Amino acid sequence: MREYSIAAIPADGIGPEVIAAGVTVLESLQKRLGDVKFNVETFDWGSDYYRRHGAMMPADGLARLKKFDAIYFGAVGAPDVPDHITLWGLRLPICQGFDQYANVRPTRILPGIASPLRNVNAGDLDWVIVRENSEGEYAGCGGRVHRGLPEEVGTEVAIFTRVGVELGPERSAPVGANRVGSFARRQGQHVIVELDHRGAVRSVIALRLTP
């Protein structure tokens, strides 16, 4: 019998709904396979936890997560809690603490599911988005000077180490080559999309929120 321990952190927004559905899938999977067991422990960390305790997770949160084989994370963020608190209080400490350097997001349309994209059916869309997850804007190198004064300035420095830069292509290139090659064979073309995400920029966000 194969056994896996999973730390489930539903957190905020759609997270609880998604995690609950995912756990149901895992339960069905272990019944079907018969030789695998998923031991899921749920943690109530997130914005509600922050409102009660003034922190997104306990001080020993990372140490408690370390014993698990996997972390099943929902979503983080709330209208009344600034992004730099929710991200740097929960999600990004986990990313950096466990060196989760790549955010891998497979995207495909499953049979029997109506796509919100017009005239796009199962097999027409097959993407894997591999995103920086612990360096760049997520490194957290920045700050504010002249606080409270008219000339106050916020800075954020994107950090890219040799290790991080080498790991990114090593992880994403094989995945991208397989997906792009498969998609191109069906569609007769290659599609490359580059996105930029600034939600983790702490100092600029803090400065923007300052009256």
VENDAMO-V672410 format. One record per helix or strand of 2 or more residues. SS is the DSSP state (H for helix, E for strand). FROM is the first residue (numbers start at 1). TO is the last residue. If there is no record, write none. Layout:
BEGIN
ss=SS from=FROM to=TO
ss=SS from=FROM to=TO
END
This chain:
BEGIN
ss=E from=2 to=11
ss=H from=15 to=33
ss=E from=36 to=42
ss=H from=47 to=53
ss=H from=61 to=65
ss=E from=70 to=75
ss=H from=83 to=97
ss=E from=102 to=108
ss=E from=126 to=132
ss=E from=136 to=145
ss=E from=153 to=159
ss=H from=162 to=187
ss=H from=202 to=209
END
